[in-house]
Amino acid sequence: MNRPSRWSHRGVQRFFVIVVALLCTAGVAGGAVAIAAAGSTPRPLGLFSSTDKLPPEKSAELARMQAARDSAAATPLPEPSFVPPTSPQPSRVSMISDAHQSPLGGGVFATSNIWDGPSPVAGEWLVVFAGASTTDANKGPAVLVFAEAADTNAPDQYFKEVGVYTDSAAAGPLSVVSADKTGLTLAADATSAGGVAGGKTSVTFDLSTHTFG
């Protein structure tokens, strides 16, 4: 007569459930012990710490990028510079102009015409206003002389008064007739007020000495 088996079907199932539970518990506990022993916490997959070992080519690339950043930070930016555009100015031309205004204004000097041309002084250009001084202290036939740089492209441009020179022997207000290297020839208008009765109607003006002849 056969005896019934000590392990029923239900008993076998219960035995396997207990074994699986024990194995899972042991696995979790072992993982926790390993982490604690390593002194670190688990990291999400794909993240690296400074102690992770990267492939050589990746390490070289990161080193190159860091060196480039360090070099850029150490190199100062150049100072901005600006050079304004320049266009050459035309050269001055000697001429007699039929103009009637001076920098001093009509209340100080009445202008008949203007001559401009090279000065006896190197690098200088003269502008001579011919006419008559109208101030009480210096009234009479006169020339008003200004000087400027002969080179229109020189960095130091100026326009300065040299002086007012009167000719008490002239018959009236002066006007430039011609010029040469040494001076000017001027006509004196005897029909206008301000001159000397019976005075000279033609005079010269020396550009070097600023005297009349």
Number of C-alpha atoms within 10 A of each C-alpha: 3 4 5 7 7 7 10 9 9 8 10 10 11 10 11 11 10 10 10 11 10 11 10 11 10 11 11 11 10 12 11 12 12 12 12 11 9 9 8 9 9 6 9 7 6 5 7 11 7 6 6 8 10 11 8 9 9 11 11 12 11 12 12 12 11 12 12 12 11 11 11 11 10 9 8 8 8 6 6 5 6 6 5 6 5 7 7 7 10 9 10 14 11 14 13 19 13 13 13 16 15 19 11 12 11 14 9 16 27 24 26 21 21 23 22 20 20 22 20 15 11 9 12 14 23 24 23 25 30 30 28 31 25 17 11 8 7 16 17 27 29 29 31 24 21 19 20 20 21 21 16 15 14 11 8 9 11 10 12 12 14 15 13 18 20 22 25 18 19 27 26 29 30 31 28 26 15 14 19 11 12 14 19 19 18 23 21 27 22 19 11 10 14 19 25 19 13 11 15 18 18 18 20 19 21 15 21 12 10 15 13 21 10
